[in-house]
Amino acid sequence: MPHKIGFVVVSSSGHEDGFSARELMIHAPTVSGWRSPRFCQFPQEIVLQMVERCRIRKLQLLAHQYMIPSKVEFYISESLPEYFVPYQAERFRRLGYISLCDNEKTGCKARELKSVYVDAVGQFLKLIFHENHVNKYNIYNQVALVAVNIIGDPADFSDESNITSREKLIDHYLGHKSEDPALEGTCTGKSDYISPLDDLAFDMYQDPEVAQIIRKLDERKREAVQKERYDYAKKLKQAIADLQKVGERLGRYEVEKRCAVEKEDYDLAKEKKQQMEQFRSQVYEQLQLHSLVDPEPVRRPSDLPLQPLAHSASPRHQQPVPSLPQEDRAPESQFAEPFLQEKPPAHALGPSQHSTVDLSPRATDLHLKTHLQSVPYDERPLPASRKQPAVALEPEKSDSDVSEAPRGGAAGEPEPLTEKALREAGPAVDVLGESLVAGAYSKTWSYREDALLALYKRLMETPAGTPKEELKSMLRASVFLVRRALRDIVTPVFQASLKLLKMIITQYIPKHKLSKLETAHCVERTIPILLTRTGDSSARLRVIASNFIQEMALFKEVRSLQIIPSYLVQPLKANSSNHLAMSQIGLLARLLKDLGTRGTGFTIDNVMKFSVSSLEHRVYEVRETAVRVILDMYKQHRAFILEYLPPDDNSIRKNVLYKTIFEGFAKIDGRPTEAEIRAQKKAATEEAEKRKKEEIKALQGQLAALKDIQAEAQGKEGPSVEAESQDTQGGKAAPPPAPEVPDNHYLDNLCIFCGERSESFTEEGLDLHYWKQCLMLTRCAHCKQVVEISSLTEHLLTECDKKDGFGKCYRCSEAVLKEELPRHIKTKECNPAKPEKLANRCPLCHENFSPGEEAWKAHLMGPAGCTMNLRKTHVLPKAPVLLPGKGPATAKSGTSGSKVGSKIPTPKGLSRSSGRTYTKQ
């Protein structure tokens, strides 16, 4: 049948440091996978060699959350050429391609697991990755692959499958049944069956050690089915299902530990490590793995020898049951008992050895999420053993019969209180009794829950005529136990404490007409702990705690005390967790809408001071909520809010948050925002320019009409002027005209780039001028060619001898050395370039200026232009050389031959010819 095929990475086109393609050979929750180099060329390639020639049936890819290739192609080959570079394309046969989602819907927080079914034979698999999907997180345009999985059969047995199929067909017609019907649908009943344990999701979200144990149990289950030992197979199946949830939980702990190490939070990492070891130890004990997998002992996280659990440790046990023997020593009848049982006690164990394990089938399904700690998990454990099979659910009991016996019918009592607990809970023991307090202090969660529910029932049944002092004593003792239970990590215990606290505030105190001081005592003693639980690592507990605080703040008995708002407006601590900060400001925002600021504990002053200080918080969600609170406050109080904010000016608006706030104020007031004002000004400017152009066009039409009239008048006066000219020639001679430069010699002694004319500009003089003096030219620092400054970027990218070392910056459009690109993007020089139609871009001073050819001359030669043109700062301006008998010279275009309209007062005023470059080798 198809199974997971091992492979090695033969080669890859490149990788980022620390993310080699060899990472793909490991499947575990903490692997990082492969990443391409930064700003790499596409496509990228990876070549895998399978351990043997095989027939591939299924390929699986686990993509990165934001470094996502748009397309991945698959190629297969029987062998590789003797040399790897370059690969011979004809050796690989294309199988096809898959497209990956851009992940915008999830905000780049989920990873896509792509599975594709193929049927191809070979030993080498090539993956080709195309350009990445663009998003705000992938700033270096990389692609990545977290894991790849290959499932197939050995190719040598591919022909045997046809023979087997023919034999099965013959047996079918002859009426022979070679296999047991119970095997249909299993791995032995279908030749194309793929085990879930070979799926990529199994290894990527399972603890590696637990995954190994699960595979051994699965192998034994198949052997038991073949031997028709179905009871034993059933127990193994349940053990595998429970272990899969355990492995997922341990995998999540491992990821959380790795994240804590990366953040250098070593206390949290140590806590997670101890939590993993304790949980693993408890699971291995209760599942009796030595009885299920006996070829080799299971590795224990701790060095201490593990003792079997005493039956008194769990309140769910009614009587001791025998342990599960090993398969080769037990008769068949013994396998009818549940596999989750404990061995008879060899000796009594202390209270510290009581333990329970969450093996509940109610745990959430596996989700392919990047942050495993965000996956909700049902904290409620399942009892270690019962009379009924382990898959059966326990019937729920009503509140009325809680006090009669522990739920589930378990016998025994909670362990007695220690001396420390007695000293701590002395007043509560005097009022409520030692047995109830011992249950609240028990190390078994079910005893703690039962104690709270029993206390709930006792308080509800307290008669109305009870003395006030006794009522107050019971209330304070109950609040003491509630405070302890609010810190409990088990969800049912935590929920029971909330139920008890709500009853005390809304029913017990009003029923017995106790004073507001008792209500204030309940709230003040519990609200700090509840606020702390809103920062819990469990998302479920965070939501429960936040919702209860909001509900409690709206109780009519609590609302008038104004206690909860005073806690919510306390400044956020710098070392507080992100969840705690988000929960606190989220609660404030919700309660502010429900309660308002009149006699509720919320005032303009304390809310605004808290919100403004939250604008500096490191978490984006906190800052965003603070902006929303400020806008809500402005809707109600308008001008009073402005006193707590800085003045609205351009320097303050550089901060995006304040810009958002002030634009929100404008929308609330019905005023146009800054963007709308700019749009209006732009529209008005465009309208004015349009009218100006129309006026110029009208004036040009009038001027053309005047010229036509003048031309007609000159035509009529032509004969008389000609006669006068003849008379003049017959008399005195007219003065000789001033010598002019012939048109065919106009470009002599003239620089066609800067427009300067000089008698020294002979052929050699012009070479020297171009090489050292012309303000429109520069020398390339890499190839020493002389190029126009306006085309320097194009030269470096397409013509320079070193062009392969340059790349074009996507922001400023300039040519930058490729190894300098990451650093260049962070510098001030890399300011965004405008489109060519709107502005020119100077490669010397990195500034944008007006478009057009003449604008280049004004920028490079003008006094207020480019400050980085070294030729302008080192070369003194030269006086213009006037030709004999001529005024100041005018430049002429090198292509069309027409003169430029402006005269040349200095060499800097000359216009440039249409010629592009001049090179001196």
Residue pairs with C-beta under 8 A, 6 or more apart in sequence:
1 153
1 187
1 190
1 191
1 192
1 193
1 194
1 195
2 57
2 58
2 151
2 152
2 153
2 192
2 193
2 194
2 198
3 151
3 152
3 153
3 194
3 195
3 198
4 149
4 150
4 151
4 198
5 50
5 51
5 52
5 54
5 56
5 150
5 151
5 152
6 50
6 51
7 25
7 48
7 49
7 50
7 51
7 125
7 150
8 25
8 48
8 49
8 51
9 20
9 21
9 22
9 24
9 25
9 46
9 47
9 48
9 49
10 47
10 48
10 49
10 80
10 84
10 124
11 21
11 45
11 46
11 47
11 84
12 20
12 21
12 34
12 44
12 45
12 46
12 47
13 36
13 40
13 44
13 45
13 46
14 36
14 37
14 40
14 44
15 21
15 34
15 35
15 36
15 37
16 35
16 36
16 37
16 38
16 142
18 32
19 32
19 33
19 34
19 35
19 144
20 34
21 34
21 46
23 31
23 32
23 33
23 34
24 33
24 34
24 46
24 48
24 145
24 147
24 148
27 147
27 149
27 200
27 203
27 204
28 203
28 204
28 208
29 204
29 205
29 206
29 207
29 251
29 252
29 254
29 255
29 372
30 254
30 255
30 258
31 146
31 147
31 204
32 146
33 62
33 64
33 144
33 145
33 146
33 147
34 46
34 144
34 145
35 64
35 67
35 142
35 143
35 144
36 44
36 67
36 129
36 142
36 143
36 144
37 142
38 140
38 141
38 142
38 822
39 140
39 141
39 807
39 818
39 821
39 822
40 141
40 142
40 143
42 129
42 130
42 131
42 143
43 73
43 128
43 129
43 130
43 131
44 69
44 128
44 129
44 143
45 87
45 126
45 127
45 128
45 129
46 126
46 127
46 129
46 145
47 80
47 84
47 87
47 124
47 125
47 126
47 127
48 124
48 125
48 126
48 127
48 148
48 150
49 80
49 123
49 124
50 122
50 123
50 124
50 125
50 150
50 152
52 123
52 154
52 155
53 78
53 121
53 122
53 123
53 154
53 155
53 156
54 121
54 122
54 123
54 150
54 152
54 153
54 154
54 155
55 119
55 120
55 121
55 152
55 153
55 154
55 155
55 158
56 76
56 118
56 119
56 120
56 121
56 122
56 125
56 150
56 151
56 152
57 117
57 118
57 119
57 151
57 152
57 153
57 192
57 194
58 115
58 116
58 117
58 118
58 149
58 150
58 151
58 152
58 194
59 74
59 115
59 116
59 118
59 125
59 148
59 149
59 150
59 151
60 113
60 114
60 115
60 116
60 147
60 148
60 149
60 151
60 199
60 200
61 72
61 98
61 113
61 114
61 145
61 147
61 148
61 149
62 111
62 112
62 113
62 114
62 145
62 146
62 147
62 148
62 200
62 204
62 368
63 69
63 100
63 111
63 112
63 113
63 114
63 144
63 145
63 146
64 111
64 143
64 144
64 145
64 146
65 103
65 108
65 109
65 110
65 111
65 370
66 103
66 108
66 135
66 137
66 138
67 132
67 138
67 142
67 143
67 144
68 100
68 101
68 102
68 103
68 112
68 132
68 133
68 138
68 143
68 144
69 100
69 129
69 130
69 131
69 132
69 133
69 143
70 99
70 100
70 102
70 130
70 131
70 132
70 133
71 97
71 98
71 99
71 100
71 129
71 130
72 97
72 98
72 100
72 127
72 128
72 129
72 130
73 94
73 96
73 97
73 127
73 128
73 130
74 94
74 95
74 96
74 97
74 98
74 116
74 118
74 125
74 126
74 127
74 128
75 92
75 93
75 94
75 95
75 125
75 126
75 127
75 128
76 92
76 93
76 95
76 120
76 121
76 122
76 124
76 125
76 126
77 91
77 92
77 93
77 122
77 123
77 124
77 125
77 126
78 91
78 121
78 122
78 123
78 124
79 91
79 123
79 124
80 87
80 91
80 124
81 87
81 88
81 91
87 126
92 124
92 126
93 120
93 122
95 118
95 120
96 116
96 118
98 114
98 116
100 112
100 114
100 133
101 112
102 133
102 135
103 110
103 112
103 133
103 135
104 135
108 135
108 137
109 369
109 370
109 371
110 368
110 369
110 370
111 146
111 368
111 369
111 370
112 368
113 200
113 201
113 368
115 200
121 155
121 158
125 150
127 145
127 148
129 143
129 145
131 141
131 143
132 138
132 141
132 142
132 143
134 141
140 822
146 204
147 200
147 203
147 204
148 200
149 198
149 199
149 200
149 203
151 194
151 198
153 161
161 191
164 191
165 191
168 178
171 177
171 178
179 188
179 189
180 228
182 225
182 228
182 230
183 189
183 225
183 226
184 190
186 193
186 222
186 225
187 193
187 195
187 222
188 222
188 225
188 226
195 218
196 202
197 211
197 214
197 215
197 218
201 366
201 368
202 211
202 244
203 211
205 247
205 248
205 251
205 366
205 368
205 372
206 214
206 244
206 247
206 248
206 251
207 246
207 247
207 250
207 251
207 254
209 280
209 299
210 243
210 246
210 247
210 250
211 247
213 243
213 289
213 293
213 298
214 240
214 243
214 244
214 247
216 293
216 295
217 236
217 239
217 240
217 243
217 292
217 293
218 236
218 240
220 236
220 292
220 293
220 327
221 233
221 236
221 237
221 240
224 230
224 232
224 233
224 236
224 327
225 233
229 327
229 332
229 335
231 332
231 335
231 336
232 327
232 335
235 292
235 324
235 335
235 338
235 339
236 292
236 339
238 339
238 340
238 390
238 391
239 287
239 292
239 339
241 361
242 287
242 340
242 359
242 361
242 390
243 283
243 287
245 358
245 359
245 360
245 361
245 363
246 279
246 283
246 357
246 359
248 363
248 366
249 279
249 358
249 363
249 377
250 276
250 279
250 280
251 372
252 372
252 373
252 375
252 377
253 272
253 275
253 276
253 279
254 272
254 276
255 372
255 373
256 268
256 272
256 372
256 373
256 537
257 268
257 269
257 272
257 273
257 276
259 373
260 266
260 268
260 269
260 272
261 269
276 301
277 301
277 302
278 301
279 357
280 301
281 300
281 301
281 302
281 306
282 355
282 356
282 357
283 357
283 359
284 298
284 300
284 306
285 306
285 308
285 309
285 355
286 309
286 340
286 342
286 355
286 357
286 359
286 384
287 339
287 340
288 323
288 324
288 339
288 341
288 342
288 343
289 298
290 297
290 298
290 326
291 323
291 324
291 325
291 326
292 324
292 339
294 326
294 327
300 306
307 346
307 349
307 353
308 323
308 342
308 343
308 344
308 345
308 346
309 342
309 343
309 345
309 349
309 353
309 354
309 355
309 384
310 345
310 348
310 349
310 353
311 317
311 319
311 320
311 342
311 344
311 345
312 345
312 348
312 412
313 349
313 353
313 354
313 355
313 444
314 342
314 354
314 356
314 383
314 384
314 385
314 410
314 444
315 406
315 408
315 410
315 411
315 412
315 414
315 444
315 446
315 447
315 450
316 383
316 384
316 385
316 386
316 408
316 409
316 410
316 446
317 342
317 383
317 384
317 385
317 386
317 410
317 411
317 412
318 387
318 409
318 410
318 411
319 411
320 344
320 345
321 337
321 338
321 341
321 342
321 385
322 334
322 337
322 341
322 344
323 341
323 342
323 343
323 344
324 330
324 334
324 335
324 337
324 339
324 341
325 334
338 385
338 386
338 388
338 389
338 390
339 390
340 359
340 384
340 385
340 390
341 384
341 385
342 384
342 385
351 415
351 418
351 443
352 443
354 415
354 443
354 444
356 381
356 383
356 384
356 444
356 445
357 381
357 382
357 384
358 377
358 378
358 379
358 380
358 381
358 382
359 381
359 382
360 378
360 380
360 381
360 382
361 391
362 378
362 380
363 377
363 378
364 375
364 376
364 377
364 378
367 375
369 375
373 537
374 539
376 538
376 539
376 540
377 538
377 540
378 491
379 489
379 490
379 491
379 492
379 538
379 540
379 541
380 490
380 491
380 492
381 445
381 490
382 390
383 394
383 408
383 410
386 392
386 394
386 408
394 407
394 408
397 407
399 453
399 456
399 457
400 457
402 450
402 453
402 454
402 457
403 454
403 457
406 412
406 446
406 447
406 450
407 446
407 450
408 446
410 446
413 435
413 438
414 435
414 438
414 439
414 441
414 442
414 444
414 447
414 451
415 438
415 442
415 443
416 438
417 425
417 429
417 434
417 437
417 438
417 441
421 441
422 429
425 437
425 441
425 480
427 473
427 476
427 477
427 480
428 437
428 477
428 480
428 481
429 437
431 473
431 474
431 477
432 455
432 458
432 474
432 477
432 478
432 481
436 451
436 454
436 455
437 451
437 481
438 451
439 447
439 448
439 450
439 451
439 454
440 448
440 451
440 452
440 455
440 481
440 484
440 485
441 448
441 484
442 448
442 451
445 488
445 490
445 492
445 493
448 485
448 488
448 490
448 493
449 490
449 492
449 493
449 496
451 481
452 481
452 482
452 485
452 493
452 496
452 497
452 499
452 500
453 496
455 478
455 481
455 500
456 496
456 499
456 500
456 503
459 474
459 478
459 500
459 503
459 504
459 508
460 503
460 507
460 508
462 471
462 474
462 508
462 512
464 511
464 512
466 512
468 512
468 514
471 512
471 514
472 514
472 518
475 504
475 508
475 509
475 514
475 518
475 521
475 522
476 521
478 500
478 504
479 501
479 504
479 521
479 522
479 525
479 526
482 497
482 500
482 501
482 504
482 526
483 525
483 526
483 529
485 493
485 494
485 496
485 497
485 500
486 494
486 497
486 498
486 501
486 526
486 529
486 530
486 533
487 529
487 533
488 494
488 497
491 538
491 540
491 541
491 544
494 533
494 541
494 544
495 544
498 544
498 548
501 522
501 526
501 552
502 548
502 551
502 552
504 522
505 519
505 522
505 523
505 552
505 555
505 557
505 558
506 555
506 557
508 514
509 518
509 519
509 522
509 557
510 557
516 557
516 560
516 561
519 557
519 558
519 561
520 561
520 563
523 552
523 558
523 561
523 563
523 564
524 563
527 549
527 552
527 563
527 564
527 567
528 567
530 545
530 548
530 549
531 545
531 549
531 567
531 580
531 583
531 584
532 580
533 541
533 542
533 545
534 542
534 545
534 546
534 549
534 579
534 580
534 583
534 584
534 587
535 542
535 576
535 577
535 579
535 580
535 581
535 583
536 542
536 545
536 579
537 579
542 579
542 583
545 583
546 583
546 586
546 587
549 564
549 587
550 587
550 590
550 591
550 594
552 558
552 564
553 559
553 564
553 565
553 591
553 594
553 595
554 594
554 595
558 564
559 595
559 600
562 599
562 600
562 601
563 601
564 591
564 601
565 588
565 591
565 595
565 600
565 601
565 602
566 601
566 606
568 584
568 587
568 588
568 591
568 610
569 588
569 602
569 606
569 607
569 609
569 610
570 610
571 609
571 610
571 613
572 581
572 584
572 585
572 613
572 614
572 617
572 622
578 619
578 622
581 614
581 617
581 619
581 622
582 619
582 621
582 622
582 625
585 610
585 614
585 622
585 625
585 626
585 629
586 625
588 607
588 610
588 629
589 625
589 628
589 629
589 632
591 602
592 602
592 607
592 629
592 632
592 633
593 632
595 601
595 602
596 602
596 636
597 603
597 604
597 607
597 633
597 636
597 637
604 633
604 637
604 640
604 641
607 629
607 633
608 630
608 633
608 641
608 644
609 644
611 626
611 629
611 630
611 633
612 626
612 630
612 644
612 645
614 622
614 623
614 625
614 626
615 623
615 626
615 627
615 657
615 658
616 623
617 623
617 626
623 657
627 657
627 660
627 661
627 664
630 641
630 645
630 661
631 661
631 664
631 665
631 668
633 641
634 641
634 664
634 665
634 668
635 668
645 658
645 661
646 652
646 658
648 662
652 658
652 662
653 659
653 662
653 674
659 674
662 674
663 673
663 674
663 675
666 672
666 673
666 674
667 673
672 680
728 734
738 885
738 886
739 884
739 885
739 886
740 885
740 886
741 748
741 883
741 886
743 897
746 892
747 892
747 894
748 761
749 757
749 758
749 759
749 760
749 761
749 762
749 881
750 756
750 757
750 761
750 889
750 891
750 892
751 757
751 761
751 766
751 769
751 770
751 774
751 910
752 894
752 912
752 913
752 915
753 770
753 774
753 776
753 777
753 788
753 912
753 913
753 915
753 918
754 774
754 775
754 776
754 857
754 861
754 907
754 908
754 910
754 912
755 857
755 891
755 900
755 904
755 907
755 909
755 910
755 911
755 912
755 913
756 769
756 774
756 878
756 880
756 907
756 910
757 880
757 881
757 889
757 904
757 910
758 765
758 769
758 878
758 881
759 881
761 769
767 920
770 777
770 786
770 918
770 920
771 779
771 786
771 920
772 871
773 871
773 875
774 871
775 860
775 861
775 869
775 871
775 872
775 875
775 908
776 788
776 789
776 790
776 856
776 857
776 860
776 861
776 912
777 786
777 787
777 788
777 789
777 871
777 918
778 786
778 787
778 788
778 789
778 792
778 844
778 869
778 871
779 785
779 786
779 787
780 786
780 787
780 792
780 795
780 796
780 800
782 796
782 800
782 801
782 802
783 800
783 801
783 802
785 795
785 799
785 800
785 919
785 920
785 921
786 917
786 918
786 919
786 920
787 795
787 917
787 918
787 919
788 916
788 917
788 918
789 842
789 843
789 844
789 856
789 860
789 869
790 840
790 856
791 916
791 917
792 815
792 843
792 844
793 808
793 813
793 814
793 815
793 841
793 843
795 917
796 802
796 803
796 806
796 815
797 803
797 806
797 808
797 815
800 806
805 817
805 818
806 815
806 816
806 817
806 818
807 815
807 816
807 817
807 818
807 821
808 814
808 815
808 816
809 815
809 816
809 821
809 824
809 825
809 830
811 825
811 830
811 831
811 832
811 833
812 829
812 830
812 831
812 832
812 833
812 841
812 846
813 833
813 841
814 833
814 841
814 843
814 846
815 843
816 824
824 830
829 846
830 846
831 846
831 848
833 839
833 841
833 848
834 841
834 848
836 851
837 851
838 851
839 848
839 849
839 850
839 851
840 848
840 849
840 850
840 851
840 852
840 855
840 856
840 859
841 847
841 848
842 848
842 849
842 859
842 860
842 866
842 868
844 866
844 868
844 869
845 866
845 867
845 868
845 869
847 866
849 855
849 859
849 865
853 912
853 914
854 911
856 912
857 910
857 911
857 912
858 865
859 865
859 866
860 866
860 869
860 872
861 872
861 908
861 909
862 908
865 872
866 872
867 873
877 906
877 907
877 908
878 907
879 906
880 888
880 889
880 904
880 905
880 906
880 907
882 888
882 889
883 889
887 903
888 903
888 904
888 905
889 903
889 904
890 899
890 900
890 901
890 902
890 903
890 904
891 899
891 900
891 904
891 910
891 911
891 913
892 898
892 899
892 900
892 913
893 899
893 900
893 911
893 913
893 914
894 913
894 914
894 915
895 913
895 914
895 915
896 914
900 911
902 909
902 911
903 909
904 910
